[in-house]
Amino acid sequence: MEVEEIVSVLFVCLGNICRSPMAEAVLRHKINDRGLSQKIVVDSAGTGDWHIGKPPHEGTLQILDLNGIGYEGVRARLVDSGDFDKFDYIVCMDKSNGSNVRKLPGGEEAELLYFMDLLPDEELREVPDPYFTGNFEQVYDLMNAGCTVLLDNIIREKL
């Protein structure tokens, strides 16, 4: 009997309390809706260590609640070089965090995807950080659209 490979996605932002946990929850929700939770796993991490072990930002939790998206078990953690072997897709929210990932041992060779590359028709080229802007709704809209594209790509390329 052939063992099916599980596809894995890691979202990366700065503190792992706003953008990347929102993307994690949104993509997990979409995966569950399509009945693919046994085939795709999702996680998130940050490049800064200020919030390790903490739940997502209140603004992230509010927008997820508003849209009926669960976030059980989502806690901030730090990205590390072991993630390069664990994840098929490492999706960075902006160039700064991508640069920080590249500075990790083995990171210079890691294949990174920038979230906004999933949405080439958007004027924005980086996901704005709602920790500073306060605009969690804008980020949710981007996560919702981009995660749909990413999931469609995974299904087409890997499943």
HELIX and SHEET records of a PDB file:
HELIX    1   1 ARG A   19  ASP A   33  1                                  15    
HELIX    2   2 GLU A   58  LEU A   66  1                                   9    
HELIX    3   3 ASP A   83  LYS A   86  1                                   4    
HELIX    4   4 LYS A   95  ARG A  102  1                                   8    
HELIX    5   5 GLY A  107  GLU A  109  5                                   3    
HELIX    6   6 PHE A  115  LEU A  118  5                                   4    
HELIX    7   7 PRO A  130  THR A  133  1                                   4    
HELIX    8   8 PHE A  136  LYS A  158  1                                  23    
SHEET    1   A 4 ILE A  40  GLY A  46  0                                        
SHEET    2   A 4 VAL A   7  CYS A  13  1                                        
SHEET    3   A 4 TYR A  89  CYS A  92  1                                        
SHEET    4   A 4 LEU A 112  TYR A 114  1                                        
END                                                                             
